[in-house]
Amino acid sequence: MSTDNLSPVILTLVTFAPLAGGLLLVLLPRRDRDIRIFSLVISLLTFVLSLHLPVYFHRGQEGFQYPIDKQWISSPNIHYHMGIDGISMWLVVLTTFLTPLCVLISWKSVHERVKEFFILLLILETALIGVFTSLDLFLFYFFWEATLIPMALLIGMFGHERKVYAAVKFFLYTMIASVFMLAAILWLYAHTGSFDFVTIRNQIASGAVPNFPAAAQWLFLGFFLAFAVKVPLFPFHTWLPDAHVEAPTAGSVLLAGVLLKMGTYGMLRFNLGLFPEQSRHNAPWVVTLALIGIIYGALVAMVQPNMKKLIAYSSVSHLGFVVLGIFSFTQAGLNGAVFVMLAHGVATGALFMLAGVVHERRHTYEISEFGGLASIAPVYAASFLFIVLASVGLPMLNGFIGEFLVLSGAFQAKALYGVLAATGVIWSAAYLLWMYQRVFFGKVTHPINNSMRDLVGFEKAAIWPCAAAALVMGVAPILWLGAIDPAVQSALTPFAQLASKVVGQ
């Protein structure tokens, strides 16, 4: 099949290849090594397929590319409508990039029900990609809810001591919040006769939706609540530390790396895309919550005795930057928000893998159980330091670019936003470097650590691609921003029109 006639079906192939692999896994005999190899091959194949998207993407072009639009259900009017722009494309590639690394990092750590573990992992990958590619609101909601089941099962079946509690809490929080989004979607369908995102957006923009001004604020809040819980935005974040601490390593990587980005992607695509006036109107309190999240998440991370909980709270802080960038309504802010999503996925995904490595050897995440590991496991220590510096935002690594752009956008919107958010960069350096110092420097306080192995082959194969991605993203961000920027300009068009209306009045 040539690339020209691959383009119309590429989104379907990328989305459903992992699901097809998961279904084939059901038929494989229970030989653990074969199951692992097959899962790795399927996830790598999906990643290779997804590279078609950026390679053949028209970078200067606004709007959605690789479109598929076919009638799925005639009544109600539901379409199998998919397409991507520069924002969603990179989130798809991030998902396909992290999944094979999750397979590798789980190579030796999953011993029981190996087949079920990898089936759930592949089903979760399909659901995540579907969220970013769907342009029909019903299809989007279908994939949105479909992510919950494999994720909750991964936590509940393969997690640690309080795994069932964490899985149920995660499921209930996100499920209940999503019901408000479903109500908003159904209202829009009842008043427009379509679930199609582009159709609904155009009807709202032209003022053709009856009773829309009276309902707009409630519709905005319906979508926003579902996304805020998923981000998680302060004060909706309380499910996250439990889910992260109890999840298996691969679950934490996909939860932090991709699942949380569903919330920020939803805000950017649906809150800003469908409700620009309400987004502008609600921005002050949304930005306030984002700033509280940045500072609160960082301060709480600093006092955590548990390595995994510290990384979990760092996500609350970093995702606050994304929400701040989105609701700054500036080109720099939105570009930065999307870049932070990608950079956080790579760096925090790697941090969770590195935390999983010590848990595999010592069966604890307590920082006090370590110390002096740099002399015992130098390759592990160097890899950890590199990822910590990427997460802190060292120039030339990926964390710096996104945070710099978000802060630029925040200063343009309001100087106070920029000043407060900038303290988050300082706090993140404090809690990550202090954790690193306690785990890797000083004397070996626990003799058992003297026999700890350094990184082995499959662990290097999982962690080092993240380090390479962090470096390339930091040195050549234009490779990503070149595709992101036209999509951001398109998202900001209604806000420019709103501003000119205000000036005209």
DOVOFI-733666 format. One line per field, with one value per residue (C-alpha): residue number from 0; y negated, x negated, z negated. Coordinates in pm, 1 decimal. Layout:
// DOVOFI-733666
num <- (NUM,...)
y <- (Y,...)
x <- (X,...)
z <- (Z,...)
***
This chain:
// DOVOFI-733666
num <- (0,1,2,3,4,5,6,7,8,9,10,11,12,13,14,15,16,17,18,19,20,21,22,23,24,25,26,27,28,29,30,31,32,33,34,35,36,37,38,39,40,41,42,43,44,45,46,47,48,49,50,51,52,53,54,55,56,57,58,59,60,61,62,63,64,65,66,67,68,69,70,71,72,73,74,75,76,77,78,79,80,81,82,83,84,85,86,87,88,89,90,91,92,93,94,95,96,97,98,99,100,101,102,103,104,105,106,107,108,109,110,111,112,113,114,115,116,117,118,119,120,121,122,123,124,125,126,127,128,129,130,131,132,133,134,135,136,137,138,139,140,141,142,143,144,145,146,147,148,149,150,151,152,153,154,155,156,157,158,159,160,161,162,163,164,165,166,167,168,169,170,171,172,173,174,175,176,177,178,179,180,181,182,183,184,185,186,187,188,189,190,191,192,193,194,195,196,197,198,199,200,201,202,203,204,205,206,207,208,209,210,211,212,213,214,215,216,217,218,219,220,221,222,223,224,225,226,227,228,229,230,231,232,233,234,235,236,237,238,239,240,241,242,243,244,245,246,247,248,249,250,251,252,253,254,255,256,257,258,259,260,261,262,263,264,265,266,267,268,269,270,271,272,273,274,275,276,277,278,279,280,281,282,283,284,285,286,287,288,289,290,291,292,293,294,295,296,297,298,299,300,301,302,303,304,305,306,307,308,309,310,311,312,313,314,315,316,317,318,319,320,321,322,323,324,325,326,327,328,329,330,331,332,333,334,335,336,337,338,339,340,341,342,343,344,345,346,347,348,349,350,351,352,353,354,355,356,357,358,359,360,361,362,363,364,365,366,367,368,369,370,371,372,373,374,375,376,377,378,379,380,381,382,383,384,385,386,387,388,389,390,391,392,393,394,395,396,397,398,399,400,401,402,403,404,405,406,407,408,409,410,411,412,413,414,415,416,417,418,419,420,421,422,423,424,425,426,427,428,429,430,431,432,433,434,435,436,437,438,439,440,441,442,443,444,445,446,447,448,449,450,451,452,453,454,455,456,457,458,459,460,461,462,463,464,465,466,467,468,469,470,471,472,473,474,475,476,477,478,479,480,481,482,483,484,485,486,487,488,489,490,491,492,493,494,495,496,497,498,499,500,501,502,503,504)
y <- (0.0,-333.7,-625.9,-810.9,-550.1,-475.9,-827.4,-771.2,-468.6,-554.7,-683.7,-366.9,-151.7,-341.8,-348.7,14.4,199.1,235.7,360.0,616.6,723.5,753.9,976.4,1194.5,1225.4,1395.1,1679.2,1719.8,2004.9,1896.2,1886.5,1569.9,1503.4,1534.5,1303.6,1037.3,1056.4,1042.6,738.9,561.9,631.3,501.8,185.8,116.6,172.5,-81.3,-330.8,-284.4,-330.0,-647.7,-799.6,-824.6,-1106.3,-1362.4,-1255.1,-1327.6,-1607.0,-1940.9,-2171.6,-2507.8,-2395.7,-2472.8,-2236.3,-1859.9,-1620.9,-1248.8,-1281.0,-980.0,-1049.0,-758.8,-707.8,-473.6,-485.5,-652.7,-739.8,-913.4,-1067.4,-928.7,-926.0,-747.1,-1082.9,-1106.0,-1358.7,-1520.1,-1859.1,-1962.8,-1937.2,-1590.7,-1440.2,-1468.0,-1328.4,-1021.8,-981.3,-1027.0,-742.4,-506.5,-600.9,-526.6,-197.9,19.3,-130.0,-20.4,332.2,330.7,195.2,464.8,743.4,892.0,708.9,877.0,1244.9,1344.9,1317.1,1190.4,1237.7,1031.7,753.0,704.8,740.4,455.7,246.6,278.6,210.5,-100.8,-220.7,-197.3,-388.1,-664.5,-711.6,-716.1,-1009.7,-1221.6,-1126.6,-1142.3,-1438.0,-1301.0,-1386.8,-1050.6,-865.1,-1088.3,-1009.9,-638.1,-631.8,-867.6,-623.3,-320.7,-433.1,-390.0,-14.0,112.2,-152.5,-64.5,307.7,250.9,70.1,309.7,636.2,554.5,272.4,268.9,294.7,66.3,134.4,200.8,-116.9,-323.4,-163.4,-222.0,-582.0,-653.5,-494.9,-672.6,-1018.8,-1023.3,-839.7,-1072.8,-1386.0,-1251.9,-1228.4,-1610.1,-1614.5,-1355.1,-1578.6,-1873.0,-1660.1,-1541.7,-1902.1,-2004.7,-1712.6,-1795.8,-2155.1,-2098.7,-1751.9,-1653.0,-1505.4,-1635.3,-1869.0,-2085.2,-2116.6,-2209.5,-2460.4,-2629.8,-2643.9,-2797.7,-3052.8,-3157.4,-3189.7,-2916.8,-2713.3,-2797.9,-2889.3,-2866.5,-3194.6,-3086.2,-2738.8,-2823.0,-2865.3,-2533.1,-2355.8,-2502.7,-2379.3,-2033.2,-1982.4,-2163.7,-1949.9,-1624.6,-1765.3,-1928.5,-1597.9,-1418.5,-1679.4,-1681.4,-2048.5,-2160.8,-2080.4,-1775.7,-1606.7,-1381.3,-1059.9,-1098.1,-1022.6,-702.9,-586.0,-652.6,-497.7,-178.7,-137.8,93.9,-92.7,-70.1,-194.1,-497.6,-575.0,-578.2,-751.9,-1040.5,-1031.9,-1024.4,-986.2,-1320.6,-1491.7,-1388.2,-1657.1,-1939.8,-1830.9,-1841.5,-2195.9,-2313.7,-2136.3,-2159.4,-2434.7,-2683.2,-2544.9,-2543.3,-2809.8,-3092.6,-3361.2,-3144.9,-3047.7,-3415.5,-3491.4,-3205.1,-3244.4,-3437.6,-3164.1,-2882.7,-3050.5,-3096.7,-2721.1,-2648.9,-2876.3,-2717.3,-2376.6,-2479.7,-2605.9,-2364.9,-2057.6,-2158.7,-2231.4,-1904.5,-1715.2,-1860.1,-1696.6,-1350.8,-1063.2,-834.9,-869.0,-778.2,-1013.4,-1294.1,-1235.2,-1216.6,-1558.6,-1697.4,-1610.3,-1828.1,-2113.7,-2059.0,-2018.0,-2348.2,-2507.1,-2352.6,-2489.9,-2832.2,-2833.6,-2734.5,-3002.7,-3276.6,-3291.3,-3382.3,-3213.7,-3155.5,-3023.9,-2770.1,-2655.9,-2616.1,-2429.5,-2167.2,-2139.4,-2095.3,-1814.8,-1630.7,-1709.7,-1605.7,-1279.9,-1190.7,-1308.4,-1199.5,-870.6,-808.4,-914.6,-655.9,-389.6,-482.1,-465.7,-124.9,-1.7,-51.4,90.4,403.1,448.6,327.3,344.0,-4.5,-363.9,-519.8,-774.6,-702.8,-343.0,-463.6,-678.7,-648.4,-463.9,-663.5,-456.6,-125.2,-183.7,-461.4,-407.0,-420.1,-734.4,-910.1,-818.6,-941.3,-1271.3,-1335.9,-1284.5,-1494.3,-1782.5,-1750.1,-1762.2,-2061.7,-2257.8,-2275.9,-2467.5,-2235.6,-1976.7,-1950.9,-2087.6,-2429.7,-2509.9,-2449.8,-2625.8,-2924.6,-2961.4,-2921.0,-3182.9,-3417.9,-3376.3,-3421.0,-3746.0,-3873.0,-3793.8,-3939.2,-3997.6,-3855.8,-3520.8,-3496.7,-3589.8,-3333.5,-3057.9,-3122.7,-3026.5,-2679.4,-2634.4,-2709.2,-2472.1,-2189.7,-2221.1,-2212.8,-1895.9,-1692.5,-1774.6,-1723.9,-1381.9,-1299.7,-1402.7,-1183.4,-876.2,-885.8,-1082.2,-1038.6,-707.5,-380.5,-373.2,-33.3,253.7,435.9,164.0,268.2,566.4,363.0,428.4,146.4,101.4,413.7,431.1,412.1,130.3,-72.8,-4.1,-147.0,-453.4,-574.5,-651.6,-895.9,-1059.5,-1085.0,-1234.4,-1488.0,-1600.0,-1622.9,-1811.8,-2055.8,-2114.4,-2114.7,-2215.8,-2352.8,-1992.9,-1985.5,-2351.7,-2376.0,-2150.2,-2276.7,-2648.7,-2649.9,-2449.8,-2696.2,-2995.7,-2829.9,-2775.0,-3142.0,-3286.0,-3319.6,-3502.9,-3757.7,-3812.9,-3853.3,-4111.7,-4310.0,-4301.7,-4445.7,-4717.5,-4795.6,-4848.1)
x <- (0.0,-157.1,-163.9,94.1,362.1,250.5,351.5,732.7,710.1,403.2,602.3,813.2,497.9,314.7,620.9,725.5,393.6,338.5,696.8,649.1,324.2,502.2,771.5,504.9,333.8,649.3,582.5,213.6,123.0,15.0,-357.6,-471.0,-775.6,-575.1,-306.3,-564.4,-734.8,-402.3,-288.0,-617.5,-589.9,-229.3,-309.0,-619.7,-419.4,-161.0,-440.3,-589.0,-242.3,-187.1,-509.4,-325.9,-119.9,-400.5,-596.3,-307.9,-147.4,-101.3,-255.7,-137.6,222.1,500.2,790.9,804.7,599.6,630.5,1011.4,1247.3,1621.6,1864.4,2217.9,2201.2,2554.1,2833.7,3063.3,2934.6,2705.7,2364.8,2064.8,1733.3,1558.5,1186.8,916.5,613.6,447.5,105.8,224.9,381.7,122.4,-162.6,53.1,122.2,-252.1,-325.0,-80.3,-231.4,-584.8,-520.7,-330.0,-621.9,-833.7,-561.3,-583.8,-963.1,-954.5,-695.1,-910.2,-1017.6,-796.0,-467.0,-475.3,-110.5,172.6,-77.2,164.5,439.0,190.7,76.9,429.5,542.9,238.6,314.2,688.1,597.7,371.2,655.9,893.5,636.2,559.6,935.2,984.5,733.7,856.2,1238.2,1427.6,1774.9,1873.6,2046.2,1737.6,1516.3,1728.3,1721.9,1338.7,1319.9,1516.6,1342.9,1010.4,1152.5,1206.4,857.5,689.7,901.5,836.8,461.5,456.5,699.5,542.5,171.5,121.6,-21.9,126.0,432.8,490.7,866.9,935.4,727.7,891.2,1246.3,1165.6,1014.0,1311.9,1582.1,1420.5,1368.7,1691.8,1917.4,1749.0,1791.0,2169.5,2188.2,2003.6,2248.4,2542.5,2378.8,2316.3,2679.6,2806.3,2592.0,2723.0,3084.0,3037.2,2811.5,2912.0,2545.0,2267.6,2009.1,1756.9,1695.9,2070.5,2157.1,1869.4,1980.6,2345.2,2250.5,2021.9,2296.9,2556.6,2777.1,2823.6,3155.7,3137.8,2758.3,2680.2,2891.8,2733.1,2374.8,2234.8,2383.2,2252.9,1906.0,1910.8,2035.4,1736.0,1496.0,1575.7,1504.5,1173.4,1073.0,1107.2,899.9,617.2,646.6,692.6,691.8,917.9,1023.0,682.9,730.7,774.8,436.9,178.6,363.0,396.1,27.3,-114.5,89.6,65.7,-191.3,-478.3,-330.2,4.8,-162.7,-353.5,-37.0,165.2,-83.2,-210.7,117.4,435.4,398.7,344.2,697.9,819.8,600.7,660.7,1036.9,1014.3,820.4,1033.8,1386.5,1399.7,1205.7,1332.8,1705.4,1739.8,1491.3,1700.9,1755.8,1385.2,1289.9,1552.3,1444.3,1070.0,990.7,1108.8,972.4,629.2,650.5,710.7,419.9,184.8,293.3,227.4,-122.0,-229.7,-30.5,-134.7,-500.3,-489.3,-307.9,-556.9,-841.3,-726.2,-648.6,-845.5,-736.9,-917.1,-614.4,-382.6,-633.9,-628.4,-246.3,-216.8,-471.5,-214.9,46.0,-205.2,-314.5,40.3,125.9,-120.7,72.8,409.3,248.9,109.3,445.1,642.1,387.1,538.9,198.5,11.6,-295.2,-76.4,110.4,-203.0,-371.9,-73.6,-83.4,-463.2,-445.0,-189.6,-437.6,-745.3,-568.9,-455.3,-814.0,-991.6,-735.6,-677.7,-1052.6,-1052.8,-785.2,-986.1,-1295.6,-1095.7,-965.4,-1323.5,-1411.3,-1075.0,-1149.4,-1474.5,-1372.2,-988.7,-959.8,-926.2,-1027.0,-1303.9,-1448.5,-1523.1,-1787.0,-2099.9,-2437.0,-2298.7,-2520.0,-2824.6,-2636.5,-2434.1,-2611.3,-2422.6,-2091.2,-2201.8,-2311.6,-1987.8,-1780.3,-1972.8,-1922.5,-1544.8,-1524.6,-1699.9,-1456.5,-1163.8,-1310.3,-1334.8,-1708.9,-1779.1,-1850.6,-1606.7,-1234.6,-1093.1,-1250.9,-1085.8,-725.5,-754.8,-930.5,-648.8,-374.7,-537.0,-573.0,-200.4,-109.9,-310.0,-133.8,205.4,125.9,-212.6,-96.1,-11.1,-363.0,-528.8,-331.0,-374.2,-749.7,-781.2,-659.5,-978.0,-1186.1,-984.2,-1010.0,-1389.4,-1382.4,-1174.0,-1325.3,-1689.5,-1638.2,-1483.8,-1777.4,-2029.5,-1868.2,-1841.0,-2176.3,-2431.3,-2583.6,-2672.9,-2488.8,-2274.3,-2110.1,-2356.9,-2096.6,-2140.6,-2504.7,-2386.9,-2149.4,-2187.9,-2240.1,-2009.3,-1977.3,-1919.3,-1540.3,-1530.7,-1781.0,-1572.9,-1267.0,-1426.3,-1690.9,-1447.5,-1274.9,-1610.4,-1685.8,-1339.1,-1390.1,-1717.5,-1587.8,-1274.8,-1494.6,-1743.9,-1503.1,-1158.0,-1061.0,-1011.2,-708.9,-607.2,-600.1,-293.0,-143.5,-146.1,109.4,353.6,301.9,362.3,683.6,794.4,725.4,918.4,1250.9,1071.0,926.9,1280.4,1411.2,1141.3,1222.2,1594.5,1514.6,1295.8,1574.3,1824.7)
z <- (0.0,101.1,-138.4,76.6,24.4,-334.7,-449.5,-437.6,-667.9,-878.3,-1178.8,-1186.4,-1164.1,-1440.9,-1667.8,-1638.6,-1584.4,-1963.6,-2014.5,-1736.4,-1903.7,-2238.7,-2084.8,-1920.0,-2259.6,-2389.6,-2143.6,-2233.8,-2472.8,-2822.0,-2758.1,-2933.2,-2715.2,-2391.6,-2529.7,-2620.3,-2280.6,-2093.8,-2299.3,-2229.9,-1854.6,-1838.6,-2038.1,-1826.0,-1507.2,-1628.8,-1702.2,-1353.4,-1196.6,-1400.7,-1261.1,-927.1,-1085.6,-1147.0,-836.6,-594.6,-799.6,-616.0,-873.5,-750.3,-717.2,-965.5,-1023.9,-1062.8,-849.2,-760.7,-789.8,-798.6,-812.8,-772.9,-903.8,-1204.1,-1347.5,-1150.3,-1440.4,-1645.1,-1384.7,-1493.2,-1260.8,-1267.1,-1225.9,-1291.8,-1217.5,-1379.8,-1390.9,-1520.9,-1882.4,-1879.4,-1642.4,-1892.4,-2173.6,-1956.8,-1891.9,-2266.2,-2343.7,-2086.6,-2201.5,-2570.5,-2527.5,-2403.9,-2684.8,-2930.5,-2786.5,-2837.0,-3193.7,-3282.3,-3131.8,-3467.0,-3715.3,-3613.2,-3711.1,-3750.9,-3495.6,-3238.2,-2948.3,-3116.4,-3196.9,-2837.1,-2696.0,-2926.4,-2830.0,-2456.5,-2500.3,-2702.9,-2419.7,-2166.1,-2397.9,-2458.8,-2088.0,-2014.4,-2254.4,-2058.3,-1709.2,-1752.7,-1602.5,-1674.1,-2033.4,-2087.2,-1961.5,-2179.7,-2486.5,-2402.1,-2397.3,-2698.6,-2914.6,-2755.9,-2908.7,-3260.0,-3252.2,-3154.7,-3374.7,-3680.5,-3621.8,-3582.6,-3919.2,-4091.3,-3967.0,-3942.6,-4194.5,-4546.5,-4899.8,-4869.6,-4502.0,-4510.5,-4710.9,-4465.2,-4159.0,-4287.2,-4388.2,-4044.1,-3865.5,-4068.7,-4057.7,-3684.4,-3596.8,-3800.2,-3658.2,-3303.5,-3343.9,-3342.7,-3009.2,-2871.3,-2972.1,-2789.2,-2477.4,-2472.3,-2506.1,-2209.1,-2002.5,-2090.4,-1970.6,-1667.0,-1543.1,-1522.8,-1734.6,-1488.7,-1656.7,-1347.9,-1269.8,-1629.4,-1649.7,-1326.4,-1437.1,-1772.8,-1602.5,-1359.2,-1640.0,-1488.5,-1810.4,-1982.8,-2355.8,-2347.5,-2532.7,-2832.0,-2849.4,-2748.9,-3100.8,-3215.7,-2905.7,-2962.5,-3324.4,-3221.0,-2993.7,-3227.5,-3534.4,-3346.5,-3221.9,-3554.0,-3742.1,-3478.1,-3474.1,-3787.4,-3866.4,-4232.3,-4427.8,-4217.6,-4251.5,-4556.7,-4355.1,-4182.4,-4457.1,-4558.9,-4197.8,-4126.6,-4442.5,-4407.4,-4027.3,-3866.6,-3698.4,-3346.2,-3480.8,-3640.3,-3319.1,-3103.9,-3376.6,-3410.6,-3053.4,-2862.8,-3070.9,-3251.7,-2913.2,-2812.6,-3052.7,-2923.4,-2561.9,-2631.5,-2771.9,-2468.4,-2209.6,-2357.0,-2621.8,-2409.5,-2077.3,-2152.5,-2423.8,-2358.6,-2533.2,-2842.4,-2844.2,-2847.3,-3114.0,-3345.9,-3290.0,-3613.1,-3850.8,-3628.8,-3625.6,-4004.0,-4047.3,-3809.4,-4008.4,-4338.1,-4178.6,-4063.1,-4407.4,-4627.6,-4422.1,-4449.9,-4825.2,-4902.0,-4681.1,-4885.7,-5211.8,-5070.7,-5226.2,-4938.5,-4603.3,-4393.8,-4582.9,-4531.0,-4152.3,-4161.9,-4329.3,-4082.6,-3811.4,-3984.9,-3971.8,-3609.6,-3477.7,-3646.9,-3400.7,-3111.2,-3231.8,-3293.0,-2937.8,-2785.8,-2971.6,-2900.4,-2544.0,-2402.4,-2120.2,-2340.4,-2623.5,-2411.2,-2226.3,-2564.4,-2711.9,-2435.6,-2462.4,-2843.2,-2790.3,-2567.7,-2778.3,-3100.1,-2937.2,-2844.1,-3163.1,-3424.7,-3244.3,-3276.7,-3645.0,-3721.8,-3536.5,-3740.0,-4063.7,-3952.8,-3908.7,-4278.4,-4385.8,-4184.2,-4378.8,-4727.0,-4729.1,-4876.6,-4754.9,-5090.4,-5032.1,-5380.6,-5271.3,-5026.4,-5024.3,-4854.3,-4550.6,-4310.1,-4410.9,-4382.9,-4062.7,-3866.5,-3536.2,-3721.0,-3908.8,-3587.8,-3405.5,-3701.0,-3717.0,-3345.3,-3370.8,-3691.3,-3511.0,-3217.7,-3459.5,-3647.0,-3320.8,-3255.6,-2930.9,-2633.2,-2774.7,-2701.1,-3028.9,-2972.0,-2636.1,-2744.6,-3080.2,-2919.8,-2663.2,-2925.4,-3149.3,-2848.5,-2776.4,-3143.0,-3166.3,-2850.6,-3002.6,-3348.9,-3511.6,-3846.6,-3682.4,-3546.0,-3875.2,-4078.5,-3820.1,-3801.4,-4169.6,-4066.8,-3861.0,-4171.5,-4390.8,-4135.2,-4135.7,-4516.8,-4565.7,-4278.6,-4352.9,-4727.7,-4658.5,-4429.2,-4694.0,-4963.6,-4740.7,-4560.2,-4765.9,-5110.2,-5271.9,-5214.9,-5529.2,-5466.9,-5406.5,-5191.6,-4925.9,-4872.0,-4667.6,-4447.3,-4074.1,-3826.3,-3525.5,-3310.5,-2932.6,-2911.8,-3170.9,-2968.2,-2655.6,-2835.1,-3000.3,-2754.3,-2466.7,-2706.2,-2781.9,-2408.1,-2340.8,-2624.2,-2466.6,-2107.2,-2220.1,-2413.0,-2130.7,-1832.6,-1963.1,-1621.0,-1500.7,-1732.8,-1741.8,-1360.1,-1358.7,-1686.6,-1598.6,-1308.7,-1525.6,-1812.1,-1581.9,-1462.2,-1825.4,-1905.5,-1606.7,-1798.4,-2080.3,-1836.8,-1704.1,-2060.3,-2135.5,-1821.0,-1913.7,-2259.1,-2102.8,-1848.8,-2130.7)
***
